[in-house]
Amino acid sequence: MKVLLLLFICIPIIIIGQNSDNNTITYKSPSKDFIDITIQSYKGLPRFGDLYFLRGVTPPVNPKAYKMLIEMKYLKSIYADIDKTKLTKESHYNSDLKTKNSYYSQQHLLQLINKLGAEDFLKKYFCDTSNTIMSCTFTDTNGMRKHIGRWGNSRNQFQQIRSYKTVVKNHLEILQNWSNTFFKDNEETVYFVTQSMVVGKYDFKQNGYWITSMGMGSFMISKFQFVAYSDNEKKLKQQNIFLAIPPSKAKEFKIQNRVPVFMVYKVKVKPKVINKTNIQFSFELNTKVIEIYKDKALTNKIGEINIDNTTFKY
């Protein structure tokens, strides 16, 4: 019994799942060879669009790894052509589609591993000890990942192919299986945050402010991928929207002309393969209520707008 108990204690337990707190979501890695993925969140859901970073205040995140891992899920046709026995040379001319797909998938995989590989993993497969110029340290003084431009992090072709073949053989399937856990049912409910701006002075006649239309956004989705259905949703793209707010509250927030505000939309995101190497993330509104904040950290709420019960104007 003691032996069985000891064996049970020594077995490593790998948790594959998702942890979250007030402003981040962490997707646990399925392997010790890869780091967890952490992205910003709002109310327990992923935060897309405009993110908020303040060194020493906001927790470290790796949104690029998140985006690339999701891309892997939807680049199945590209990865199906990957040559697992040798590195494919770049050629934009005189190459068949399978060769181009293999080259692209190998480069995509290299950059994904650059962002997701654990330190010991990178030292094992990307440390060129024969080159005194190249460093075997993979983060800079700011804690950011250094760029890895070649397999094996080496100019030596034999070392490159050894690194590539071993990684593909032992780790590609793990990453692909991990990627398939994201965007279940091929959609994800998230919060889309964009920066807008107050237009003009306080409107005492209607008791409120005019705010510019939906801001651009950047991470994962932007204004251009918004799929609008109703007339009011279509107006969000190009017309100013009215935020009703009592004069006393307006005075409290000290809102003035051209002051930035941050709009928060709950949306449903759906990936779409535009072509073999391009994934577009379109989105639609999940609710008609828009939250308005004074700060990018989303801690100082000004009010809400229901797009079905407000007015628009150019």
Secondary structure, 3 states (H helix, E strand, C coil): CHHHHHHHHHCCCCCCCEEECCCEEEECCCCCCECCEEEEEECCEEEEECCCCCCCCCCCCCHHHHHHHHHHHHCHHHHCCCCCCCCCCCCCCCCCHHHHHHHHHHHHHHHHHHHHECHHHHHHHCCCCCCCCCCCCCECCCCCECCCCCHHHCCCHHHHHHHHHHHHHHHHHHHHHHHCCCCHHHCEEEEEEEEEEEEEEEECCCCEEEECCCCCCCECCCHHHECCCCHHHHHCCCCEEEEECCHHHHHHHCCCCCCEEEEEEEEEEEEEEEECCEEEEEEEECCCEEEEECCCCCCCEEEEEECCCCCEEC
